[in-house]
Amino acid sequence: MTSAMNYQSTLLRLLDERGYIHQLTDAEGLDALAQRQIVPGYIGFDPTAPSLHVGHLVSIMMLRQLQRAGHKPIVVMGGGTGKIGDPSFKDEARKLLTGDVIAHNVASIRRVFERFLTFGDGPTDAIMVDNAEWLDKLEYIPFLRDIGQHFSVNRMLSFDSVKLRLDREQSLSFLEFNYMILQAYDFLELSRRAGCRLQMGGSDQWGNIVNGVELSRRVDGTQVFGLTTPLLTNADGTKMGKTVGGAVWLNEDQLSNYDYWQFWRNTADADVPARLRLFTDLPLDEIARLSALSGSAINEAKIALANEATKLCRGEDAAQAAEATASATFAGGGVGAELPEFALPAEGIGLIDALVGIGFAASRGEAKRLIAGGGAKLDGESIKDDAHLIPGGAEVRISAGKKKHGVLRPV
């Protein structure tokens, strides 16, 4: 089954038409199950930071689509697995987090899901669980005896997530090596506790998901299913969500509404159709219309993408305010209310320090290169003197290139 027309269930047709499906453990079996019953499906999120980022968004949207198709999303917070950290395709071990940090991150991350999913006690309402509930209570010897016997080390070493690390002769600790066993056990436990029949995730999770599918079959004789999404890259081949300025965070306290909106507005032309399918709820016929736009008209599609994506994550008011700020800044040459700000001391500030301070350059060297290339502007005027002093006392609009704009406000 590779085409949407071959799927009989609303669930797989929806996921396929919008571009979420990369691999399925048993396409026909899952398609049949989704026609017979409500399918509880889960995705796990390890709380390695106080906010998730755009790299997690396709997984969140997949849970949203699961619910839209009449099934039950299960959000698993990795309060247990987060104490280890997923080694999949990582060059080195993650920094170990304390229990207090993990608890803080879990509480902070929870907020974003309430915007994408409907939680409650109904048959298709989403639920959120923390795998620390069962992982923290495991006893080592019984776990090895009852669960460890079902895993082949030879097979675990063959998965790309582990094999690539070892091929590069980069250390993989025994602690990290256990991660895939614990994730597989999560699936078994969720199958027992919540009748979960589907695990979804990115393509880098294929090995971990397959382990969980096989463990449930071997231990309980239960048929469960796995589904992965394609690796999301930009048209230029770079990983989606990685920018010069760092991660594109989903929480407002990590990234302003305006910067979040601008991330989507700055999508490359070639990436717009796929982003509209994956990250908005727009109907497919409207997406087809927007995707057919070319030349300067493509900006209509980019604004629609920015508005819809921001509305889902930050709310409609945030999307409207960000668009209004962009319009005032770009079309009217003014200063919008949502632009990033930086304090302008009474004695003034050097242009280099201002660019670094407002976040338009990651270092003084980067700021100097930006200035030398004519990309630094004050009130629309290009400044090529890296020793330029911005006088205090009056508000100044500062820009880096054509897409980054901010305000220096007197203190």
N, C-alpha and C positions, 0 to 999 in steps of 0.2 A: 504493500500500500504506500504509494508515494504521492498520490494526487488527492486533492480535496474531494473530488467527485466520487472517489472510491470509499470514503468514510461514510458510514451510516449514522453515527452518533453526532448530535449537535456539538458535543465537546471536541472531538477530534477534527471535525470540519472547521470549527471556529479557530482552533489552534493552528491548523494547517494553512487556512486561508490568510491568516495574519502573519505567518512566517515563524512560528515558535518551535516547530518540530524539527529536530535533527536526528535523534535516534529514539527508537522504541524497543523495549525488550520483547513485546508480543503485541503487535499492532492489532491483529484480529481479535485477540482475547480482550484487550482493553476496549476496543470499539464495541464489542458485544456487551461487555459489562456495563458500559456507560449508557447503553440503551435499556438495560434491565433495571438499574438501580441508581440511587445517588451514590457517587463515588467520592469518599473522603480522600483528599490528596494533600501531601505536605511538601514543604521546602524548609530547610534548616538555615539559620542565619547565626553565625558566631559573632558575639559582641566584642569585636576587637577594637572598636572605637565608639565614641558617644553617638555617632550617627552612621547610618548606612550611606552609600554614595550611588551615583548613577550606574556604576557597574553592577549593583544589586537590583536595579530597577526592572530589568526584564523578568527576573524571578518574581518580583512583587506583582507585576502586571500579569504574569501567567496565573498566579493565584486569583487575581481579579477576574480573568477570563474563565477560570474554573467555576467561580461563583456565578458569573453571568450566564454560563451554560447550564445552571441548575444543580451544581455539585457543591461539595463542602470543603472549603480551604482550612488547612491546619498550619498555623505558623509555629515553627519550633525555634525557640530561642536557645542557643547553645551555651547555657550556663555551665554545663558539664564539659562538652567538647571544647568550649572556649578556653578551658584551663590547659589544653594541649595545643590547639591551633592546627588547622588543616594544612598539611605539607604539600598538597597537590600543586605541582608546577611552581613551587617556590624555590628560590635559589638557596635559601638558608632558613633555619628555624625561626619561627615567630618568637617575639619577646613574650615570656611568660607573664601573665597578668594575675594580680592578686584577686582574692574573692571579692573584696570591696570594690575594686575597679570594675570587675565583671558585672556586679550587681548594679552599679551606677550606669554602666553602658546599656544594660538590658532595659532599665527604666527609661532611659533617654530614647532608645530605639523604638520602643513600643508605640510611641505617639504617631509615627508616620503611617503605621498599618491601618489605623482607624480612619484615615482619609481614603484609602484604596479599597477597604473591605468592610462589609457589614458584619459586626459581631453580635452574638446573642445565643439563645438556646434553641433556635429553630433547626430543622433538619439540614438546611443549606447555609446556616449562619456560620461564620468563621469562628474558630477558637484559637487561643494562643496557649502553648504549653512550654515549659522549660525542661530540657532533658536532664538537668541536674536533679530533677525529682526522682529519676530512677538510676542515673549513672553514679551519683554520689553515694548511693546505698549498696553498690555492688561489692561483693566480697571476692577477693582476688582468686583464690584457689577454686571456689565453685564456678566462677565465671570462666576460668581457663578450661575447667573440666566440661562444663555444659555448652559453652559457646565456642571456645578456642579450637576445639577438635574439628569444627566444620570449616576451618580455613587452611588453605594450602599456602605455605610460605613461597613455594615456587611460583604459584599463580599470582600472589600479591606482588612479587618482584617483577612480574611481567607487565603490570599495568603502567601505562605511560607516565602517570603522575609520580610513580616511584622510580621507574626505569631511567627516565631522563635525568633525574637528580643524581643517581648513581653513576650513569654514563659520564656525567661531568665531574665525577669524583668529588662531589660535594657531600658533606656529612648528612646522614639521616639518622636521627636518634631513635632508640627503641621506643621512647615516649611518642614520637611522631608516627612511628610505624604502626602503633596501636590505634591511631585515629580511624582508619578505615574499618576496623573491627567494631569500634564504638558506634560509628555511624550506621553500620549494618544492624547493630543491635537496636539502635533507635527505631529503625523501620519495624523490626520484630515487635518491639514494645508498643509502638503506635498501632500496629495491626491488632494487638491484643486489647489495648485500652480503648481505642477509638474506632476500630473497624477500618483503619486506614488501608487503602488498596493501591495507592499510587504515590510514588516519590518523583518529584521533578527537580531539575537543576540545570546548571550550565554544562556544556560538553566536557569540561574538565572533571566533572563529578561522575562520569559514566562508570568507572571502575568501582567507586564507592557504592553507587546505586545498584549495580549488578550484584555486588556482594550481599546487599540487603535483601534483594529479590530471592537469591538462592538460599540465604539463611532462613527466611520465613518458610520456604518450601521444605527444607530439610528438617527443621525443628518442629514446626506445627503442621506441615502439609498444606499450608495456605498459599493460594496463588495471588501474588501481588505483582505490580507492574512498575516499570521505570520509563521515564521520558526525559530527554535532554534537549536543550535549545542550542542553536548554532553559536559558535564564538562570534561575538559582535565586534566588528572592526569598522573603522572609517574607510572611506573610499581610497585613502592613501595607504591603507594597510595597517595603520596604527590602532592600538586598542581603544575602543570607545570609552570615554569618560576620563581619560588621562589628558590633562592640559598643562600648559607651561606653569599656570598658577597653582597646580595641585589638584586634589580630588574635587569632584563636583558633589558636594554633600547634599543630602536630602533635607536635613533639619535646618530651620531658619537661623538658629543660633550659630550654625557653622558656615552658612553661606547666605547672603542676602537674597531676597526675592528677585530683585533686579538682576543680579548676577546669574541666578538660576535661569531666569527667563532668557537672558542674553546667550547662555550656553546653547539653548535650543535654537534661538534666532540665528546663531552663527553656524548652524549645520551646513556642511558642504552640499552643493546642489545635488550631487549624485546620491547622497545619503537620505534625502528627504522622503522618498516614497517608503523605504523600509522603516524609517523612524515613525512616520505617520501610522503605519500598520501596527507596530509594536508598542508604541508609547501613548497612543490616544484611543478614545472610544469612537472616533468619527466613523460613520458608515463607509463601507468599502467603495461604494460608488462615488462618494465625495472625495475619498482619498485618490481614486483614479483620476477625478477631474483635476485636483490639485497637483497630482504627479505629472500630468500632461503639460503643465505650464512651463514655459521656457523664457530665457532672457531675463529682463527685469521683472517680468510677471511672476517668476519663481518666488519672489519675496512675499507674495500673498500666501504661498504654501508654507514658507518658513515662519511667518507671523502666526498662521493658524496652528502650526506645530508648537511654537513657543507658548501660545495661549492655552492650548488644550493640555499640554504636558504640565505647565505650571498650575493650571486650575486643579488638576488631579492631586498634585503633591502639596501645593501651598494654599489652594482655595481660589475662588473666582475673583475676590477682591484683590488679591495679590497679583493675579495675572493682568487684570485691568490697570492697576497702578503701574506695573512694570511696562506695559505697552504705552501708557500715557507718558511715562518718563522717557522712553525711547523716542517717541514721536517728538516730544519737546526738545530733546537733545539733538537728534539727527536732522529732523525736518525743520524745526524752528530755530536751531542754533542756540537754544536757551539752556537752562539748567533744570532738569527734572528732579522731582522730590525723592526718587528712589536711588539716585546715584550714590556710589560709595563716597565717604567723606574722610578728610584728614585735617587735623588741627594746623592752622597757620599761625605761628607765634607772632607776637607784636614786632619782634626784631627781624622777622622774615625767616626764610628757610631756603637752603640750596636746592636747586632743581633735582639733583641726584637723590638727595635725602627725601624729597617729596615723592619721587617716583617709587622709591623703595618702600617708604612709609605707607603709601596708599595701596601697595600691593601690585603695582604695574610692572615692577622689575623685582626679580628674586635676589639680586645682589647689586652692589655699586658698579661692578664691571658690566653687568647686563644693562644697567641704566645708562652708562657711558656709551655703550654700543647703540642703544636706542636713540640717544641724542645725536650721535655722530651720523646716524642714518636718516636723520630728519623726522623721526617718528614721535618726538616729544613736542607737545604743543601746549601753550598757555593762552587761554581765550581764543583758540583757533589759529594762533600764530606759531609757526615752527621755530623752536629755539635750538640752535646748534652749539651753543657755548655751554660746556658741561660745568663751568664755574658760575653759571648764572644764579643770581640771588633773587628769589621771589620776595618782594617787599610785603610786610605785614599791613594789616589795617583794612584790607578790602578783599571780598570774596573773589576767588580765581577758579576758573574752569581749567582742569588739567586733563590732557589726553595722551594716550599712547597708541599710535597707529590710528586706524579708522574705527576700531570697535570698542576700545576701552576709554571710558570717560569718567571723571570724578570731579569732586569739588574740594577746594582748600578753603576752609572757613576760619575766619579770624577768631582767636580766643582772647 
